[in-house]
Amino acid sequence: LAKTTQPISMDSYEGQEVNITCSHNNIATNDYITWYQQFPSQGPRFIIQGYKTKVTNEVASLFIPADRKSSTLSLPRVSLSDTAVYYCLVGDRARGSTLGRLYFGRGTQLTVWP
Amino acid sequence: EAGVAQSPRYKIIEKRQSVAFWCNPISGHATLYWYQQILGQGPKLLIQFQNNGVVDDSQLPKDRFSAERLKGVDSTLKIQPAKLEDSAVYLCASSPISGSTDTQYFGPGTRLTVL
C-alpha cells in the first residue's frame, strides 16, 4: 500500500503562495499523484493530478521531481477560503489489477489568516 | 450536472441499534465507493463497487457492516449492530470508471453519532 507523509498543519496569510510537500517513497511506476481538498462538513474535492514534472490548472500547480518520491502542491496567492485540509494520495493498484485504492492519510490542515 | 447525493445528513442512534445510509451517485458513473472518516483522520475506504459488483471490501467489518448497490446505481450501507467506535462521517463517492487515477466525486457525507 503506497502511503504518503505530509505535514500535519501549515499557516499562511492571505495573498501568499503556499507550498505543501508530500513524500511517497514507495510510489510504483504506474501510480499517479493526486491532491484533494476538504472543507469542514463536506466531502473531499479533486484539485490536481500528475505523473511527473509539472502540472498546472486554474487552481494550483503540482511539482514532481524526477525520482517521484515526493511532490509539492503549490497554491498561488491564497485567500481565507483556501483554509481546508489537503490530502496527497498515490494510487494503489491492488494485486496487479487496474482497480485502484486511494489511501488518504491525515492530510495537512492549512489555515489562512487575514 | 448533479453531484453525489447522500441521506440522511445526520443520524444519532444508541449502541446496538441498526442504521442505514443511502447514496445516489452521479449519473453514468460505474464505480461507487463508501468511506468512513473518523474525526481528525482521512477517509478510509470501506467498500468499492464496479457497477453492481463488489471489487474491494477488504476493509469492511463484515460482522456488522453490509452494503449493496441496487441495479448498479443507488447504494445502501448498513450497520447492525452499531458500536460506539462507529461514530464517524460516512462518505459516498463515485467515478466514471475504476482506475486509481480517476477523479472521485464525493457526496456531503452522513454524520453518525452512536451513543
Interface residues (C-beta under 8 A of the other chain):
Chain A: D31 Y32 T34 S41 Q42 G43 P44 R45 F46 Q49 Y87 G91 D92 R93 A94 T98 L99 G100 R101 L102 F104 G105 R106 G107
Chain B: V4 Y35 G40 Q41 G42 P43 K44 L45 Q48 Q50 V55 D56 L91 A93 S98 G99 S100 T101 T103 Q104 Y105 F106 G107 P108 G109 R111
